[in-house]
Amino acid sequence: MGAVMWEELRHLTHLPRSIYGNQEKMWHSFSAAALNTMKSLLVMVATLSLAWGQEMHCHCATFVSTVEGGILMHNLPYTEVTDCDDFEGCESRCTKEFIDLTDGGDLDHELEDGNIVGQLCCDTAAAEGYENLMPSEVYMYSSICHGPWLYNGYKSKQKLCCDEGKYVHC
């Protein structure tokens, strides 16, 4: 098939057959070179689009651990950052949010809307299929620019227990 395509290419360019030498070998090297160029171009475009479209945000969330893994309890609104290497700034912001939202990690804290922090966590756990959760600490994590979730050293003052989706003291 390569020789047939090479012949078609030769006729399109109107070059004499004698300058090609081994046509089959040249067609394969032409194909490999074109393929390598296309691959390189594709990688470059993909890399540029990732760099251009990267969201520069600090994300804060609380999690509990189960035998199956972590369950997201509460995802706080993200904030814009100017530097994806500012782990300390993102962690500091998440710590402040956690302290403000939970009154220092208190699951019994009542929010402005009348909800209890622990009940919000149980509502989330129930929605994920964990209506009965015994006893679990709620941990604060941060993530910058869609990087890994990093534990910031803060956790709830008491353990979270949910019984049939209702927050109860452990």
N, C-alpha and C positions, 0 to 999 in steps of 0.2 A: 504494500500500500504506500510506503514511503517513497519508493521510486516513482510511482504514478503521480503522487503529489509534487515531487521534485520536478518531474517533466512538465507538469502544468505550470509550476512557478517559473521554470526556465523559459517556457513559451511566453509567459506574461511579461517577462523582463527582456525578451528578445536577445538574450546573450548566447553566444555560441556554446555548443555542448563541450567543446574541448577544454574550456577553462575550469570546468567543475571537477575533473579527475574522477575520484570515486564518489559518485552521486549519492549512493545509499548512506555512506559514512558521513558525508557532509550534511545530508538531510537530518540525520539523527543528532549530529552535533548542533545544527541550527535549532532543532526542536528542543534539545536540552538547554541550550543557552536562552532561548525564548522563555521556556518554562521557568528557569532559574530567575530570570529578570522579572517575570510576572509574580513569582513567589515573593521576591524581595520587595516589589512594589506593594503587594498585598499586605505584607508584614508592616511596612512603613506606614501605610494608610491606616491600618488598624491601630498601631501604636499612637499615631497622631490623633486619631479620633478619641481614643481613651484618654489621652492627656488633655485634649481640648475639652472634653465633656465631663471630666472628673468633677464631681460635686465636692466642694470644700466645706464640709459641715462637721460639727461636733455633735454626736448623739449620746444621750444619757438614757439608761434604762435600768430597771430593777429586775432581778431574776431570783428564782429559787432552784435548788438542785433536787433532782429526783434520780431514781435508778436508771431511768431512760435518758436523762440529760437535763439541761436547763430549761425552765419555763419562763418566758418573758411575762413579768407581772405588770409592769407599767413602762411605757415608752414615752419619754418626755419629748416635747417639741425640740427639734434640732436648732442650732444656731450656726450662723455663717462664721467661718474662720478665714484668716488670710494666709495661714501657713500650716500645711499638713504635718509638720514636724513639731507643732506646739502641743505635745502630749500633756505637759504640765498645766497649760492654760485650759485645755479641754477637761482634764480631770478636776481641776479646781472649780470650774463652772458646774460640773455634774455634782460634786460634793455639796456645793452651795444649794443647788436645786433639791437634792435629797434631804438636806437638813431643813430647808424651808418647807418643803412639801410634807415631810413626816414629823416635823418638830423634833429633829435630831434622831430619827429612826424609830419613833413611837408608833406602833401599829394601831394603838387605840386613839390616835390623834384624829380629831374631827376636822374635816376640811370645810372651806367656806360654803360649799353647797350642801352641807349636812351629812355627807357620807363619811364613813370611817375608813381610814387607810387600809386596815386589815380586811374589811369587807370588799373593798375594791380589788384587793389581791385575790380573795376567794372567788369573786365574780369572774376574774380573768382565768383563774385556774379551772373553774367549772366549765368555762367556755372551751378550754383546751382538753376537756375530758377528765379533769382531776377534781371531782367534787369532794373527795375525802383526801385531805392532805394533812399528814401528821409528822411530827413537828418539823418545820423547815425555817431556816433563817432566810431573810430577804436581803440580797446583796446588791450593792450599787456598782454598776459598770459604766465605762465610757468607751467610745469608739470615735476615732477621728478619720475623716476622709474615707469611710467605708473600710477602715482597717479592722484588725481583730478587736474583740471586746476585751477590755482590760479592767480587772477588779481594782477599785480605787481605795480599798481598805475600810469602807463603811458598810455596816450591815444593820439590820433592825435590832432594837433593844430587846425584843422578845421574839420567840419563835412563832411562826405563822401556823395555825391549825384551822382547817376547814372541815366541817361536818355537813355533808349533803349541800355543799355550796355556801354554807353560813360560817362566818368568822366566829370562832370560839377561842377562849383562852386555853392554852395547853396545860 
